[in-house]
Amino acid sequence: MIQIPWSEKSISAMTSMVLSLDFINLTKDILHSSHYHWSLQHYESFLQALETSHWHAFCFNENSPLRLQLQQRGFMNKNRSPNNISSSLPNLLDQEIQSMEQLLFTVFHLYCYNKHHLAIDKTQLSVINVIEAERFSEAWIER
């Protein structure tokens, strides 16, 4: 079995964390520019990804022994040197907070947006879509 050096693992982990935050911010921009006109299947996939990102970050932040070991190896310090130990434990607070913030914002926006359209457009097709969206949103809110 090939052993991967710590420095390579560290860089790979940092890249993954940065990409997770970029994903959250990029999808927020995409949703806004598309005026939240996605299918419920797309919303489901997006919200599941945000929820997974949130719980991954939450579990990492709860694992103090792991975070302490990573701190002792110089993980997430400013110059990535094992000799420069950061005074704070590594954390994924940004990812934990931003993913849940975007999830909640999206669900509430979808719920409220469709309520607004129900009042304006009372065609049967719109009512069905609004009712489906409302049920979808309520299921996510209840989680």
N, CA, C and O atoms as a GROMACS GRO file, in nm:
protein
  572
    1MET      N    1   0.084  -0.118   0.000
    1MET     CA    2   0.000   0.000   0.000
    1MET      C    3   0.090   0.125   0.000
    1MET      O    4   0.186   0.133   0.076
    2ILE      N    5   0.057   0.218  -0.085
    2ILE     CA    6   0.134   0.342  -0.096
    2ILE      C    7   0.092   0.438   0.014
    2ILE      O    8  -0.027   0.462   0.033
    3GLN      N    9   0.188   0.491   0.085
    3GLN     CA   10   0.162   0.590   0.190
    3GLN      C   11   0.170   0.730   0.130
    3GLN      O   12   0.270   0.766   0.067
    4ILE      N   13   0.065   0.806   0.149
    4ILE     CA   14   0.063   0.944   0.100
    4ILE      C   15   0.118   1.035   0.209
    4ILE      O   16   0.072   1.028   0.324
    5PRO      N   17   0.215   1.119   0.176
    5PRO     CA   18   0.273   1.208   0.277
    5PRO      C   19   0.168   1.303   0.335
    5PRO      O   20   0.073   1.342   0.268
    6TRP      N   21   0.188   1.340   0.461
    6TRP     CA   22   0.096   1.430   0.532
    6TRP      C   23   0.074   1.558   0.454
    6TRP      O   24  -0.039   1.606   0.446
    7SER      N   25   0.180   1.616   0.398
    7SER     CA   26   0.165   1.744   0.328
    7SER      C   27   0.067   1.732   0.211
    7SER      O   28  -0.010   1.825   0.186
    8GLU      N   29   0.069   1.620   0.140
    8GLU     CA   30  -0.024   1.600   0.029
    8GLU      C   31  -0.167   1.581   0.080
    8GLU      O   32  -0.261   1.632   0.019
    9LYS      N   33  -0.184   1.508   0.189
    9LYS     CA   34  -0.316   1.490   0.248
    9LYS      C   35  -0.373   1.624   0.294
    9LYS      O   36  -0.491   1.654   0.275
   10SER      N   37  -0.287   1.703   0.355
   10SER     CA   38  -0.328   1.833   0.406
   10SER      C   39  -0.375   1.924   0.292
   10SER      O   40  -0.479   1.990   0.304
   11ILE      N   41  -0.300   1.929   0.185
   11ILE     CA   42  -0.336   2.012   0.070
   11ILE      C   43  -0.467   1.963   0.008
   11ILE      O   44  -0.552   2.043  -0.030
   12SER      N   45  -0.483   1.831  -0.002
   12SER     CA   46  -0.605   1.774  -0.057
   12SER      C   47  -0.726   1.809   0.029
   12SER      O   48  -0.832   1.844  -0.024
   13ALA      N   49  -0.711   1.800   0.159
   13ALA     CA   50  -0.822   1.833   0.250
   13ALA      C   51  -0.857   1.981   0.242
   13ALA      O   52  -0.975   2.017   0.239
   14MET      N   53  -0.757   2.067   0.237
   14MET     CA   54  -0.782   2.211   0.227
   14MET      C   55  -0.854   2.243   0.097
   14MET      O   56  -0.946   2.325   0.095
   15THR      N   57  -0.812   2.179  -0.012
   15THR     CA   58  -0.877   2.201  -0.141
   15THR      C   59  -1.024   2.161  -0.134
   15THR      O   60  -1.110   2.232  -0.186
   16SER      N   61  -1.052   2.049  -0.072
   16SER     CA   62  -1.190   2.002  -0.058
   16SER      C   63  -1.274   2.102   0.021
   16SER      O   64  -1.388   2.129  -0.014
   17MET      N   65  -1.218   2.157   0.128
   17MET     CA   66  -1.293   2.252   0.210
   17MET      C   67  -1.320   2.382   0.135
   17MET      O   68  -1.429   2.439   0.144
   18VAL      N   69  -1.220   2.429   0.062
   18VAL     CA   70  -1.238   2.552  -0.016
   18VAL      C   71  -1.342   2.530  -0.125
   18VAL      O   72  -1.426   2.617  -0.150
   19LEU      N   73  -1.337   2.415  -0.190
   19LEU     CA   74  -1.435   2.385  -0.295
   19LEU      C   75  -1.577   2.375  -0.239
   19LEU      O   76  -1.672   2.416  -0.305
   20SER      N   77  -1.591   2.322  -0.118
   20SER     CA   78  -1.723   2.315  -0.056
   20SER      C   79  -1.781   2.455  -0.036
   20SER      O   80  -1.898   2.478  -0.064
   21LEU      N   81  -1.700   2.546   0.014
   21LEU     CA   82  -1.746   2.684   0.033
   21LEU      C   83  -1.775   2.751  -0.101
   21LEU      O   84  -1.874   2.823  -0.114
   22ASP      N   85  -1.690   2.726  -0.199
   22ASP     CA   86  -1.713   2.783  -0.333
   22ASP      C   87  -1.843   2.729  -0.392
   22ASP      O   88  -1.918   2.804  -0.455
   23PHE      N   89  -1.872   2.600  -0.370
   23PHE     CA   90  -1.995   2.540  -0.418
   23PHE      C   91  -2.116   2.611  -0.358
   23PHE      O   92  -2.212   2.644  -0.429
   24ILE      N   93  -2.112   2.634  -0.230
   24ILE     CA   94  -2.224   2.700  -0.162
   24ILE      C   95  -2.246   2.840  -0.220
   24ILE      O   96  -2.360   2.877  -0.250
   25ASN      N   97  -2.139   2.915  -0.236
   25ASN     CA   98  -2.152   3.052  -0.287
   25ASN      C   99  -2.191   3.055  -0.434
   25ASN      O  100  -2.270   3.140  -0.475
   26LEU      N  101  -2.137   2.965  -0.512
   26LEU     CA  102  -2.170   2.961  -0.654
   26LEU      C  103  -2.317   2.925  -0.676
   26LEU      O  104  -2.385   2.987  -0.757
   27THR      N  105  -2.366   2.826  -0.605
   27THR     CA  106  -2.506   2.787  -0.623
   27THR      C  107  -2.600   2.895  -0.575
   27THR      O  108  -2.709   2.912  -0.629
   28LYS      N  109  -2.558   2.970  -0.473
   28LYS     CA  110  -2.641   3.084  -0.429
   28LYS      C  111  -2.653   3.183  -0.544
   28LYS      O  112  -2.762   3.235  -0.570
   29ASP      N  113  -2.543   3.211  -0.612
   29ASP     CA  114  -2.545   3.303  -0.726
   29ASP      C  115  -2.629   3.248  -0.842
   29ASP      O  116  -2.704   3.322  -0.906
   30ILE      N  117  -2.616   3.118  -0.867
   30ILE     CA  118  -2.692   3.056  -0.976
   30ILE      C  119  -2.842   3.061  -0.946
   30ILE      O  120  -2.922   3.095  -1.033
   31LEU      N  121  -2.879   3.029  -0.823
   31LEU     CA  122  -3.020   3.035  -0.785
   31LEU      C  123  -3.075   3.176  -0.803
   31LEU      O  124  -3.184   3.195  -0.856
   32HIS      N  125  -2.999   3.273  -0.757
   32HIS     CA  126  -3.045   3.412  -0.766
   32HIS      C  127  -3.060   3.454  -0.912
   32HIS      O  128  -3.158   3.518  -0.949
   33SER      N  129  -2.962   3.419  -0.995
   33SER     CA  130  -2.968   3.462  -1.135
   33SER      C  131  -3.077   3.389  -1.213
   33SER      O  132  -3.127   3.441  -1.313
   34SER      N  133  -3.115   3.270  -1.169
   34SER     CA  134  -3.224   3.197  -1.237
   34SER      C  135  -3.359   3.228  -1.176
   34SER      O  136  -3.460   3.169  -1.213
   35HIS      N  137  -3.361   3.322  -1.081
   35HIS     CA  138  -3.485   3.364  -1.014
   35HIS      C  139  -3.557   3.246  -0.948
   35HIS      O  140  -3.680   3.244  -0.940
   36TYR      N  141  -3.479   3.149  -0.902
   36TYR     CA  142  -3.533   3.035  -0.828
   36TYR      C  143  -3.634   2.953  -0.909
   36TYR      O  144  -3.730   2.901  -0.853
   37HIS      N  145  -3.613   2.942  -1.039
   37HIS     CA  146  -3.701   2.864  -1.125
   37HIS      C  147  -3.636   2.729  -1.156
   37HIS      O  148  -3.592   2.706  -1.269
   38TRP      N  149  -3.629   2.642  -1.059
   38TRP     CA  150  -3.576   2.508  -1.076
   38TRP      C  151  -3.689   2.409  -1.057
   38TRP      O  152  -3.793   2.441  -1.000
   39SER      N  153  -3.668   2.290  -1.105
   39SER     CA  154  -3.765   2.183  -1.077
   39SER      C  155  -3.747   2.138  -0.933
   39SER      O  156  -3.642   2.162  -0.872
   40LEU      N  157  -3.848   2.072  -0.879
   40LEU     CA  158  -3.836   2.022  -0.741
   40LEU      C  159  -3.725   1.918  -0.729
   40LEU      O  160  -3.663   1.907  -0.623
   41GLN      N  161  -3.699   1.842  -0.835
   41GLN     CA  162  -3.589   1.745  -0.831
   41GLN      C  163  -3.454   1.816  -0.817
   41GLN      O  164  -3.365   1.769  -0.746
   42HIS      N  165  -3.439   1.930  -0.887
   42HIS     CA  166  -3.314   2.005  -0.874
   42HIS      C  167  -3.299   2.065  -0.734
   42HIS      O  168  -3.191   2.064  -0.676
   43TYR      N  169  -3.410   2.116  -0.682
   43TYR     CA  170  -3.406   2.166  -0.545
   43TYR      C  171  -3.368   2.056  -0.448
   43TYR      O  172  -3.288   2.077  -0.356
   44GLU      N  173  -3.426   1.939  -0.467
   44GLU     CA  174  -3.399   1.825  -0.377
   44GLU      C  175  -3.250   1.790  -0.378
   44GLU      O  176  -3.189   1.772  -0.273
   45SER      N  177  -3.191   1.780  -0.496
   45SER     CA  178  -3.048   1.749  -0.507
   45SER      C  179  -2.963   1.858  -0.443
   45SER      O  180  -2.868   1.828  -0.370
   46PHE      N  181  -2.996   1.980  -0.470
   46PHE     CA  182  -2.922   2.094  -0.415
   46PHE      C  183  -2.930   2.097  -0.263
   46PHE      O  184  -2.829   2.113  -0.195
   47LEU      N  185  -3.050   2.081  -0.210
   47LEU     CA  186  -3.068   2.087  -0.065
   47LEU      C  187  -3.003   1.968   0.004
   47LEU      O  188  -2.952   1.982   0.115
   48GLN      N  189  -3.005   1.852  -0.059
   48GLN     CA  190  -2.936   1.736  -0.002
   48GLN      C  191  -2.785   1.760   0.003
   48GLN      O  192  -2.719   1.723   0.100
   49ALA      N  193  -2.730   1.822  -0.101
   49ALA     CA  194  -2.587   1.853  -0.101
   49ALA      C  195  -2.553   1.953   0.010
   49ALA      O  196  -2.451   1.939   0.077
   50LEU      N  197  -2.638   2.053   0.026
   50LEU     CA  198  -2.615   2.150   0.135
   50LEU      C  199  -2.626   2.084   0.271
   50LEU      O  200  -2.546   2.111   0.361
   51GLU      N  201  -2.725   1.998   0.287
   51GLU     CA  202  -2.742   1.930   0.415
   51GLU      C  203  -2.622   1.840   0.445
   51GLU      O  204  -2.575   1.835   0.558
   52THR      N  205  -2.573   1.769   0.344
   52THR     CA  206  -2.456   1.683   0.361
   52THR      C  207  -2.334   1.767   0.399
   52THR      O  208  -2.256   1.730   0.488
   53SER      N  209  -2.317   1.878   0.332
   53SER     CA  210  -2.206   1.968   0.362
   53SER      C  211  -2.215   2.020   0.506
   53SER      O  212  -2.115   2.026   0.577
   54HIS      N  213  -2.336   2.056   0.547
   54HIS     CA  214  -2.356   2.105   0.683
   54HIS      C  215  -2.319   1.998   0.786
   54HIS      O  216  -2.244   2.025   0.880
   55TRP      N  217  -2.373   1.876   0.770
   55TRP     CA  218  -2.349   1.771   0.869
   55TRP      C  219  -2.204   1.726   0.870
   55TRP      O  220  -2.152   1.690   0.975
   56HIS      N  221  -2.139   1.728   0.754
   56HIS     CA  222  -1.995   1.696   0.750
   56HIS      C  223  -1.918   1.797   0.834
   56HIS      O  224  -1.835   1.760   0.917
   57ALA      N  225  -1.945   1.925   0.813
   57ALA     CA  226  -1.876   2.029   0.888
   57ALA      C  227  -1.910   2.023   1.036
   57ALA      O  228  -1.823   2.040   1.122
   58PHE      N  229  -2.037   1.999   1.067
   58PHE     CA  230  -2.080   1.989   1.206
   58PHE      C  231  -2.006   1.876   1.278
   58PHE      O  232  -1.955   1.896   1.388
   59CYS      N  233  -2.001   1.760   1.216
   59CYS     CA  234  -1.932   1.645   1.278
   59CYS      C  235  -1.783   1.673   1.295
   59CYS      O  236  -1.725   1.637   1.398
   60PHE      N  237  -1.722   1.736   1.198
   60PHE     CA  238  -1.581   1.773   1.211
   60PHE      C  239  -1.563   1.868   1.328
   60PHE      O  240  -1.472   1.849   1.410
   61ASN      N  241  -1.646   1.969   1.338
   61ASN     CA  242  -1.634   2.068   1.446
   61ASN      C  243  -1.659   2.007   1.584
   61ASN      O  244  -1.608   2.057   1.684
   62GLU      N  245  -1.737   1.900   1.590
   62GLU     CA  246  -1.764   1.832   1.717
   62GLU      C  247  -1.652   1.738   1.759
   62GLU      O  248  -1.647   1.696   1.875
   63ASN      N  249  -1.564   1.703   1.668
   63ASN     CA  250  -1.459   1.605   1.696
   63ASN      C  251  -1.332   1.676   1.746
   63ASN      O  252  -1.236   1.695   1.671
   64SER      N  253  -1.332   1.713   1.872
   64SER     CA  254  -1.219   1.786   1.931
   64SER      C  255  -1.088   1.710   1.928
   64SER      O  256  -0.984   1.772   1.900
   65PRO      N  257  -1.085   1.579   1.956
   65PRO     CA  258  -0.956   1.508   1.949
   65PRO      C  259  -0.892   1.515   1.809
   65PRO      O  260  -0.771   1.534   1.797
   66LEU      N  261  -0.974   1.499   1.707
   66LEU     CA  262  -0.921   1.509   1.570
   66LEU      C  263  -0.870   1.650   1.543
   66LEU      O  264  -0.761   1.668   1.488
   67ARG      N  265  -0.947   1.749   1.582
   67ARG     CA  266  -0.907   1.888   1.559
   67ARG      C  267  -0.778   1.921   1.634
   67ARG      O  268  -0.694   1.996   1.582
   68LEU      N  269  -0.761   1.866   1.753
   68LEU     CA  270  -0.638   1.888   1.830
   68LEU      C  271  -0.518   1.824   1.761
   68LEU      O  272  -0.411   1.884   1.753
   69GLN      N  273  -0.537   1.703   1.711
   69GLN     CA  274  -0.428   1.636   1.638
   69GLN      C  275  -0.392   1.715   1.512
   69GLN      O  276  -0.274   1.730   1.479
   70LEU      N  277  -0.492   1.763   1.442
   70LEU     CA  278  -0.464   1.841   1.321
   70LEU      C  279  -0.393   1.971   1.356
   70LEU      O  280  -0.303   2.014   1.283
   71GLN      N  281  -0.432   2.034   1.465
   71GLN     CA  282  -0.365   2.157   1.509
   71GLN      C  283  -0.218   2.128   1.538
   71GLN      O  284  -0.131   2.207   1.500
   72GLN      N  285  -0.190   2.018   1.603
   72GLN     CA  286  -0.052   1.983   1.638
   72GLN      C  287   0.032   1.953   1.515
   72GLN      O  288   0.155   1.963   1.520
   73ARG      N  289  -0.032   1.918   1.406
   73ARG     CA  290   0.042   1.894   1.280
   73ARG      C  291   0.050   2.019   1.193
   73ARG      O  292   0.106   2.016   1.084
   74GLY      N  293  -0.005   2.129   1.243
   74GLY     CA  294   0.002   2.254   1.168
   74GLY      C  295  -0.103   2.268   1.060
   74GLY      O  296  -0.088   2.349   0.969
   75PHE      N  297  -0.210   2.189   1.071
   75PHE     CA  298  -0.316   2.194   0.970
   75PHE      C  299  -0.398   2.320   0.985
   75PHE      O  300  -0.435   2.358   1.096
   76MET      N  301  -0.426   2.386   0.875
   76MET     CA  302  -0.507   2.508   0.867
   76MET      C  303  -0.439   2.627   0.934
   76MET      O  304  -0.507   2.721   0.976
   77ASN      N  305  -0.308   2.625   0.945
   77ASN     CA  306  -0.242   2.745   0.994
   77ASN      C  307  -0.203   2.831   0.875
   77ASN      O  308  -0.214   2.789   0.760
   78LYS      N  309  -0.158   2.952   0.903
   78LYS     CA  310  -0.139   3.049   0.795
   78LYS      C  311  -0.036   3.009   0.691
   78LYS      O  312  -0.059   3.028   0.572
   79ASN      N  313   0.077   2.954   0.734
   79ASN     CA  314   0.178   2.920   0.634
   79ASN      C  315   0.197   2.770   0.616
   79ASN      O  316   0.295   2.726   0.556
   80ARG      N  317   0.104   2.691   0.669
   80ARG     CA  318   0.103   2.545   0.653
   80ARG      C  319   0.232   2.478   0.694
   80ARG      O  320   0.273   2.379   0.634
   81SER      N  321   0.296   2.532   0.793
   81SER     CA  322   0.419   2.472   0.843
   81SER      C  323   0.390   2.399   0.972
   81SER      O  324   0.325   2.454   1.060
   82PRO      N  325   0.437   2.274   0.986
   82PRO     CA  326   0.414   2.201   1.111
   82PRO      C  327   0.481   2.268   1.231
   82PRO      O  328   0.446   2.241   1.346
   83ASN      N  329   0.577   2.356   1.204
   83ASN     CA  330   0.646   2.426   1.312
   83ASN      C  331   0.566   2.547   1.362
   83ASN      O  332   0.593   2.598   1.470
   84ASN      N  333   0.471   2.592   1.284
   84ASN     CA  334   0.391   2.709   1.320
   84ASN      C  335   0.252   2.661   1.363
   84ASN      O  336   0.161   2.650   1.282
   85ILE      N  337   0.238   2.634   1.492
   85ILE     CA  338   0.112   2.584   1.546
   85ILE      C  339   0.017   2.701   1.569
   85ILE      O  340   0.051   2.798   1.636
   86SER      N  341  -0.103   2.689   1.512
   86SER     CA  342  -0.204   2.792   1.529
   86SER      C  343  -0.257   2.790   1.672
   86SER      O  344  -0.259   2.686   1.736
   87SER      N  345  -0.300   2.905   1.720
   87SER     CA  346  -0.354   2.912   1.855
   87SER      C  347  -0.498   2.861   1.862
   87SER      O  348  -0.548   2.834   1.971
   88SER      N  349  -0.563   2.847   1.749
   88SER     CA  350  -0.702   2.798   1.749
   88SER      C  351  -0.709   2.662   1.677
   88SER      O  352  -0.629   2.632   1.589
   89LEU      N  353  -0.805   2.584   1.718
   89LEU     CA  354  -0.825   2.454   1.656
   89LEU      C  355  -0.880   2.472   1.514
   89LEU      O  356  -0.956   2.565   1.489
   90PRO      N  357  -0.841   2.384   1.422
   90PRO     CA  358  -0.901   2.390   1.288
   90PRO      C  359  -1.052   2.372   1.299
   90PRO      O  360  -1.101   2.297   1.385
   91ASN      N  361  -1.125   2.439   1.214
   91ASN     CA  362  -1.270   2.427   1.217
   91ASN      C  363  -1.329   2.448   1.079
   91ASN      O  364  -1.264   2.500   0.988
   92LEU      N  365  -1.451   2.406   1.067
   92LEU     CA  366  -1.527   2.425   0.943
   92LEU      C  367  -1.652   2.507   0.973
   92LEU      O  368  -1.760   2.479   0.921
   93LEU      N  369  -1.637   2.607   1.057
   93LEU     CA  370  -1.753   2.689   1.096
   93LEU      C  371  -1.815   2.760   0.977
   93LEU      O  372  -1.938   2.766   0.966
   94ASP      N  373  -1.733   2.814   0.888
   94ASP     CA  374  -1.788   2.882   0.771
   94ASP      C  375  -1.874   2.786   0.689
   94ASP      O  376  -1.986   2.821   0.649
   95GLN      N  377  -1.824   2.668   0.666
   95GLN     CA  378  -1.899   2.570   0.587
   95GLN      C  379  -2.025   2.527   0.661
   95GLN      O  380  -2.132   2.515   0.600
   96GLU      N  381  -2.014   2.505   0.791
   96GLU     CA  382  -2.131   2.463   0.869
   96GLU      C  383  -2.240   2.569   0.865
   96GLU      O  384  -2.357   2.538   0.845
   97ILE      N  385  -2.202   2.693   0.885
   97ILE     CA  386  -2.300   2.802   0.892
   97ILE      C  387  -2.355   2.838   0.754
   97ILE      O  388  -2.476   2.849   0.736
   98GLN      N  389  -2.266   2.855   0.657
   98GLN     CA  390  -2.311   2.896   0.524
   98GLN      C  391  -2.399   2.791   0.456
   98GLN      O  392  -2.494   2.826   0.387
   99SER      N  393  -2.368   2.665   0.475
   99SER     CA  394  -2.450   2.561   0.412
   99SER      C  395  -2.591   2.559   0.472
   99SER      O  396  -2.689   2.548   0.399
  100MET      N  397  -2.601   2.571   0.604
  100MET     CA  398  -2.734   2.572   0.666
  100MET      C  399  -2.808   2.702   0.635
  100MET      O  400  -2.929   2.703   0.614
  101GLU      N  401  -2.733   2.812   0.633
  101GLU     CA  402  -2.796   2.940   0.598
  101GLU      C  403  -2.856   2.935   0.458
  101GLU      O  404  -2.969   2.978   0.438
  102GLN      N  405  -2.780   2.882   0.362
  102GLN     CA  406  -2.830   2.874   0.224
  102GLN      C  407  -2.946   2.776   0.214
  102GLN      O  408  -3.042   2.801   0.140
  103LEU      N  409  -2.939   2.665   0.286
  103LEU     CA  410  -3.048   2.568   0.285
  103LEU      C  411  -3.176   2.633   0.336
  103LEU      O  412  -3.280   2.624   0.271
  104LEU      N  413  -3.169   2.698   0.450
  104LEU     CA  414  -3.288   2.762   0.507
  104LEU      C  415  -3.340   2.874   0.418
  104LEU      O  416  -3.461   2.887   0.398
  105PHE      N  417  -3.249   2.956   0.367
  105PHE     CA  418  -3.290   3.065   0.279
  105PHE      C  419  -3.362   3.011   0.156
  105PHE      O  420  -3.465   3.065   0.116
  106THR      N  421  -3.309   2.907   0.097
  106THR     CA  422  -3.368   2.850  -0.023
  106THR      C  423  -3.506   2.791   0.006
  106THR      O  424  -3.601   2.815  -0.070
  107VAL      N  425  -3.519   2.716   0.114
  107VAL     CA  426  -3.648   2.655   0.148
  107VAL      C  427  -3.753   2.763   0.176
  107VAL      O  428  -3.865   2.755   0.126
  108PHE      N  429  -3.718   2.862   0.257
  108PHE     CA  430  -3.815   2.967   0.288
  108PHE      C  431  -3.847   3.052   0.166
  108PHE      O  432  -3.962   3.094   0.148
  109HIS      N  433  -3.747   3.078   0.084
  109HIS     CA  434  -3.773   3.154  -0.038
  109HIS      C  435  -3.868   3.077  -0.129
  109HIS      O  436  -3.962   3.134  -0.184
  110LEU      N  437  -3.844   2.950  -0.144
  110LEU     CA  438  -3.930   2.867  -0.227
  110LEU      C  439  -4.072   2.864  -0.171
  110LEU      O  440  -4.169   2.875  -0.247
  111TYR      N  441  -4.085   2.851  -0.044
  111TYR     CA  442  -4.216   2.847   0.022
  111TYR      C  443  -4.290   2.980   0.004
  111TYR      O  444  -4.406   2.981  -0.036
  112CYS      N  445  -4.223   3.089   0.032
  112CYS     CA  446  -4.286   3.222   0.023
  112CYS      C  447  -4.309   3.265  -0.121
  112CYS      O  448  -4.412   3.324  -0.153
  113TYR      N  449  -4.215   3.236  -0.208
  113TYR     CA  450  -4.225   3.272  -0.349
  113TYR      C  451  -4.349   3.209  -0.411
  113TYR      O  452  -4.424   3.275  -0.483
  114ASN      N  453  -4.369   3.084  -0.383
  114ASN     CA  454  -4.484   3.015  -0.440
  114ASN      C  455  -4.615   3.060  -0.378
  114ASN      O  456  -4.717   3.060  -0.446
  115LYS      N  457  -4.615   3.098  -0.252
  115LYS     CA  458  -4.736   3.155  -0.190
  115LYS      C  459  -4.775   3.283  -0.263
  115LYS      O  460  -4.893   3.307  -0.289
  116HIS      N  461  -4.676   3.365  -0.296
  116HIS     CA  462  -4.701   3.491  -0.366
  116HIS      C  463  -4.763   3.463  -0.503
  116HIS      O  464  -4.858   3.530  -0.542
  117HIS      N  465  -4.709   3.365  -0.577
  117HIS     CA  466  -4.762   3.334  -0.709
  117HIS      C  467  -4.901   3.273  -0.704
  117HIS      O  468  -4.979   3.290  -0.798
  118LEU      N  469  -4.934   3.201  -0.598
  118LEU     CA  470  -5.069   3.146  -0.585
  118LEU      C  471  -5.171   3.259  -0.578
  118LEU      O  472  -5.279   3.248  -0.635
  119ALA      N  473  -5.138   3.366  -0.508
  119ALA     CA  474  -5.230   3.479  -0.495
  119ALA      C  475  -5.248   3.551  -0.628
  119ALA      O  476  -5.355   3.607  -0.654
  120ILE      N  477  -5.145   3.552  -0.712
  120ILE     CA  478  -5.150   3.625  -0.838
  120ILE      C  479  -5.212   3.541  -0.951
  120ILE      O  480  -5.299   3.589  -1.023
  121ASP      N  481  -5.167   3.417  -0.965
  121ASP     CA  482  -5.206   3.333  -1.078
  121ASP      C  483  -5.283   3.212  -1.026
  121ASP      O  484  -5.226   3.125  -0.961
  122LYS      N  485  -5.412   3.207  -1.055
  122LYS     CA  486  -5.495   3.101  -0.999
  122LYS      C  487  -5.528   2.993  -1.102
  122LYS      O  488  -5.628   2.924  -1.087
  123THR      N  489  -5.446   2.976  -1.203
  123THR     CA  490  -5.472   2.869  -1.299
  123THR      C  491  -5.447   2.735  -1.229
  123THR      O  492  -5.370   2.727  -1.133
  124GLN      N  493  -5.511   2.631  -1.278
  124GLN     CA  494  -5.501   2.499  -1.214
  124GLN      C  495  -5.357   2.450  -1.211
  124GLN      O  496  -5.313   2.394  -1.110
  125LEU      N  497  -5.283   2.469  -1.319
  125LEU     CA  498  -5.144   2.422  -1.324
  125LEU      C  499  -5.060   2.491  -1.218
  125LEU      O  500  -4.980   2.426  -1.150
  126SER      N  501  -5.076   2.621  -1.202
  126SER     CA  502  -5.001   2.694  -1.101
  126SER      C  503  -5.037   2.647  -0.961
  126SER      O  504  -4.950   2.636  -0.875
  127VAL      N  505  -5.166   2.620  -0.938
  127VAL     CA  506  -5.207   2.574  -0.805
  127VAL      C  507  -5.141   2.442  -0.772
  127VAL      O  508  -5.092   2.423  -0.660
  128ILE      N  509  -5.138   2.350  -0.868
  128ILE     CA  510  -5.074   2.220  -0.844
  128ILE      C  511  -4.926   2.240  -0.815
  128ILE      O  512  -4.873   2.180  -0.721
  129ASN      N  513  -4.858   2.322  -0.893
  129ASN     CA  514  -4.717   2.347  -0.870
  129ASN      C  515  -4.692   2.413  -0.735
  129ASN      O  516  -4.597   2.380  -0.665
  130VAL      N  517  -4.780   2.506  -0.700
  130VAL     CA  518  -4.764   2.575  -0.572
  130VAL      C  519  -4.786   2.477  -0.457
  130VAL      O  520  -4.713   2.480  -0.359
  131ILE      N  521  -4.886   2.393  -0.469
  131ILE     CA  522  -4.914   2.296  -0.364
  131ILE      C  523  -4.798   2.198  -0.350
  131ILE      O  524  -4.757   2.166  -0.239
  132GLU      N  525  -4.745   2.150  -0.462
  132GLU     CA  526  -4.629   2.061  -0.457
  132GLU      C  527  -4.509   2.130  -0.394
  132GLU      O  528  -4.440   2.072  -0.310
  133ALA      N  529  -4.485   2.254  -0.432
  133ALA     CA  530  -4.373   2.329  -0.377
  133ALA      C  531  -4.391   2.354  -0.228
  133ALA      O  532  -4.296   2.351  -0.151
  134GLU      N  533  -4.516   2.380  -0.189
  134GLU     CA  534  -4.544   2.404  -0.048
  134GLU      C  535  -4.518   2.277   0.034
  134GLU      O  536  -4.456   2.283   0.140
  135ARG      N  537  -4.564   2.165  -0.014
  135ARG     CA  538  -4.540   2.037   0.055
  135ARG      C  539  -4.390   2.006   0.062
  135ARG      O  540  -4.337   1.964   0.164
  136PHE      N  541  -4.325   2.030  -0.050
  136PHE     CA  542  -4.180   2.007  -0.056
  136PHE      C  543  -4.109   2.094   0.048
  136PHE      O  544  -4.024   2.045   0.122
  137SER      N  545  -4.144   2.222   0.052
  137SER     CA  546  -4.081   2.316   0.146
  137SER      C  547  -4.111   2.278   0.290
  137SER      O  548  -4.023   2.280   0.375
  138GLU      N  549  -4.235   2.242   0.317
  138GLU     CA  550  -4.274   2.206   0.454
  138GLU      C  551  -4.198   2.082   0.501
  138GLU      O  552  -4.159   2.073   0.617
  139ALA      N  553  -4.177   1.987   0.411
  139ALA     CA  554  -4.101   1.867   0.449
  139ALA      C  555  -3.957   1.903   0.490
  139ALA      O  556  -3.902   1.846   0.584
  140TRP      N  557  -3.898   1.998   0.418
  140TRP     CA  558  -3.764   2.042   0.453
  140TRP      C  559  -3.763   2.125   0.581
  140TRP      O  560  -3.669   2.116   0.660
  141ILE      N  561  -3.864   2.203   0.602
  141ILE     CA  562  -3.872   2.285   0.724
  141ILE      C  563  -3.885   2.196   0.847
  141ILE      O  564  -3.828   2.225   0.952
  142GLU      N  565  -3.961   2.086   0.833
  142GLU     CA  566  -3.982   1.996   0.946
  142GLU      C  567  -3.859   1.914   0.982
  142GLU      O  568  -3.852   1.859   1.092
  143ARG      N  569  -3.763   1.906   0.894
  143ARG     CA  570  -3.641   1.828   0.924
  143ARG      C  571  -3.574   1.888   1.039
  143ARG      O  572  -3.470   1.839   1.082
   0.00000   0.00000   0.00000
